[in-house]
Amino acid sequence: MRKIVDSGFDPAEMGNVCVEGPGCGGVAYYVKMRRPLFVFAELRNTSDKRMRLSSILVRNGNKETFFNSFDNWVGGQVREAYYDNLELEPGEVVLIPECVLLSAPDSDPASTDFEDQYELSSEQNQLIGMVSSSSVPDYFWFGPSVKVVGFGLDVSGEEYSVPIHAFDPAKCYVYYRAWMCGSCPHLYGYEDGIGWRYLGELVSTSKNGETVSEEILLPENISLIRIVETDFEVSCIKKVQHNGLNVLEGPIHLQRGSEFEVDLESRGGILVVTGWYKAVIESPRHYLDVRQKVSLRYAYESSRFA
């Protein structure tokens, strides 16, 4: 963002300060920021034969300015770039970077009507959807840019020229990846001579309130642990064992802001925590739900351990 502003982009165009409320929680102030978007053209071999990508047809963007509004994107002449050594087996994909955009301040990628959702891990999900609009969004492009307009392919010795439509932000596919709205309770340990240190998440494999157990190897100088719930979710710690002995019999129910500590009779060793968690918001509904999950944890640490 600093480089963008230093290039002459008006800081006032970076976002809008908004007020929401009043409600039961009072008035909320927040900033809607332009989001960086990375544009790629995808070539996928959907046939049952190997294909060779012999060339890519691209139209270079206007190089006179470092940035401009997307609707002022001026294309140069179409040129051909050669990639004679790139072969795609059936099912393989190649992505060709085109440009970097800044979205409109009010854009909400999570409001797209997504067609598919993939759980990448217990913490992240990815959604794929189609954007179709009758108007060009208030986007800006930055730095070098191209628009892919065609491919040259060699399949079993036969040459093919395949034109494609140039990138249009009003009609494109969107890949949206975010942290799941829940983030599990967090474990801290007090290390003699150092203080509190972060040891990781607990019961992270729990889904929809399913009870699971998690084993943690404690550093050798840890004799006091703290379990903290920082996120918009409910969780429950049913049991804590240290080196095979029960040190806590629950259940202890937690919500955002809850925490408790457990003294250990010896340092280090194996900690086993049994419990579950369930996010209040299981998947993001709009941009207000979307955040880096670590931000709430960092806010807790800065207020308690600073």
N, C-alpha and C positions, 0 to 999 in steps of 0.2 A: 504494500500500500504506500509505503514511503516513496518508492521509486515512481509510482504512478503520480503522486502529488508533486514530486520534484520535477516531473516531466512537464508540468504546467496544468494538470487537471485540477479544476476548481474543487477544493475540499468540501464546499457546500453541496456539491453534487454527489458526494459519496454516500449520503444517507439522509433519512428524515427522523427527527425526534418526534415520538408519538406519545400520546397520553391515552390511557385506557381506564375506564371507571367513571364515576365511583362505584364500588361494589362492596361486598362484605369485607374484602381485604383492603379497602381504601383505594387510592388512585395509584396506578402503576405507570411509570415512565420507562420507555425503552427506545432504542434506536434501530430502525430498519436500515441495514447496510446493503450496498451493492455486493453481490457475491461473485467471486471469480468462477468462471465457467470454462472448461477446456473442451474444445471441439475436435472431434476425430471423425474421419471417414473410415468405415469398416468394410473390408472385403473378406467375405466368408466363402470358402469352397463347400458348396452344398451338393456337389456331384460325387460320384463314386470313383473319380479319376484324379490323378495328380495333375495340378496345373502350375504353370510357371508364369509369374508376373513379369512380363517383359517391359512394360512401361506404365507410367502414370501421367495422365494429362491434368495439368493444373493451370489455374489462372492466378497470377501473383496479385497481391493487394497493392494499394497506393503506398509508396515508401516515402512520400514527402513529409508526412507527419507521424509522430510516434503513436498517436491515438486519434480516434475520430468516432462519431456516432456510427452505428452499424449501417443505417440507411444511407450514409454518405460513402460507404465502401466503394471505391472505384477500382475496377479490375483492369489489369493490364492484358497483354496478349497471352493467348494460350500457348504453353510450352510443354514439351515432352521430357520427362525424366525417366531414365532407364534403370531397371532393376533386374538385370538378366540372371542374377544368381539366386533369386528368391523363389522358392517353390513351396506350394501349399498342398499338403496331403488332404484327403477328404476329411471335412470337419474342422480343419485348421482355419485360423483367423489372423489377419494382419490389420493393425490400426495405423492410420496415417494422420499425424497431427496437422491441424489446419490453422487454428488461431486460439488466442485467449480473449475471452469476453468478460465484461462486467455486466451483471444483470441489472435490471431495473430495481430500485429500492423496494418496491412493493411486490416484486416477484416472489412466488411461493412454490418452489419446486415440489413440495410435499402435497400440494393440492392437485397435482396431475392425476388423471384417472389411470392409475398404474394397472398394467395387465398381469404382471408376474412379480412375485416376491420371493426372494431367496434368503435363507438364513445362513450367512457366511460363517458364523460362529455363535457361541452362546451370548455374544455381546454385540454383534453387528448384523445388520440386514441390508439387503440391496434390492431396489425396486426398479423395474423397467416399464416405461410408459411412453405414450405418444402425445406430443403437443401439437395442437392444430388450432390456429388462430387466424382471424381475418385481418389483423393489423400487425405491423412490425413492432416488436417490443422496444422499449427504451434502453437499448444495449449500446455499449461502447466496445470497440476492439482495440487491442494494444499490441504494439510491436509487430514483427514480421508476421504476415498472414498469407495463406493461399486458400483457394477453393478447388477441391478435386472435382473435375468434370468428366473424367473417364479413365478407363483402364485398357491396357493392351495385354491380352492373355494368350498363352500357348497351351493348348490341351491336346495331347497325343499328336503333336506335330501340326495341328491346325491352329492358325492365327485368328484371333477374334478381337474386335474393337468394341468395347462396351461403354457407351455413354451413360452418365448418371446425372441426376439433377444436382445443382450446386447447393451448398448448405443454406438453409433458410430457417432462422430461429423461430419463425411462426409455424413451421411444419417440420418437426424433427423428433427423433427418439431421445428420451432422457433416461440416463442411468443415475439413480439417486442412492447414495450409500450413507448410512448414518448409524450412530450408536443406538442400540435399543434404548427405550426410555427408562427402563430399569437398569441398575448397575450393581446390585447386590450390596449387602453390608460390608464394611471395611474393617480390616484387622490392623491394629497398631501394637507395637511392643515397646516396653521401656527398657532401654539398654543402659546399664550402669556406666556413668561417666560421660554419656553422650546425650541421652534423653530419648524422646519418643521417635520412633522410625516406622515408616509405612511397610507393612508386610504383605499386603495384597487383598484381594477380594475373597469373600466366603460364600459357600454354597452357590457358586456361579453357574453350576449345571442344572439348578432347579428350574423347572418349567411349570407355570400355572399352579404354583403352590406345592409342587411335589417335594417330599422330604428326601434330602440327599446328605451324604457325609463327605467331608473334605479333610484331607490330611496335609498338615503343614510342618515342615522341618524348621524349628525355631533356631535362630542364632544362639550361640552358647551363652551369651550374657543377658538373655531375656528372662526376667522372673516375674513380670507383670504385663498383662495384655489388656487391651481395650477394644471393644467391638462397637462400631459406630454406624448408624444409618444416616446418610446425608441426602438421599435422593427421594423422589416422589414415589414411594413404594411402601409396602408393609412387609416385614420380615419376622421370622420367628427362630430363635435359637433354642433347640430342644435339649441339647446336651453338649458339654465340653469335656473332653478327656485329655489328660496329659500323661504321657508315658504309660498308657494303659489304665490309669486310675481316673475315676470320675471326679472332676473338680467343680462341676456345675450341673445341676439337674433342673431343667426348665419345666414348662416353656417360658421364655421371656419374649414378649412381643414388642417389636420396635416399629416406629414410624419415623419420618424425617425429623432429625434433631435428637433422637434417642441414642443413648450410649450407656455402657456399663463396663466395669473392670473386673478382672479375675486375678487374684494372687496365685502364683505357682510356687509349690514347695521346693522345687529345684529349678536350675537354670537350663535353658536349651531343651533339647529333646523333641519328641513328636507330639504335636497338638492335633486332635481330631475334633472337628466341629460338625454337629448334626443339626440341620434345620432347613428352612425354605425361605423363599422370598417371592413376592408377586408385585409386579409394577402396577401402579394405579392407572397409568397410561401405557398400554402394552406396545403400541406402535405409534409413531408420530402422526398427528392429524394435520398439522400445519406448522409453519416455521417457529411459532412460539414453543412448540414441544421439542423442537430439534436443538440440541446443544451438545457440545463435547461433554461427555459424562464426567470427565475429570474436573470440570470447572467447579462443581459443588464441593467436591472433595478438597480442592485447593483452597476454596473459600473457608472451609472448616479448619484446615491446617493453619491458614494465615491468622485466623482469629483465636485459635487455641494454643498454637505452638510457637507463635512469633516471639 
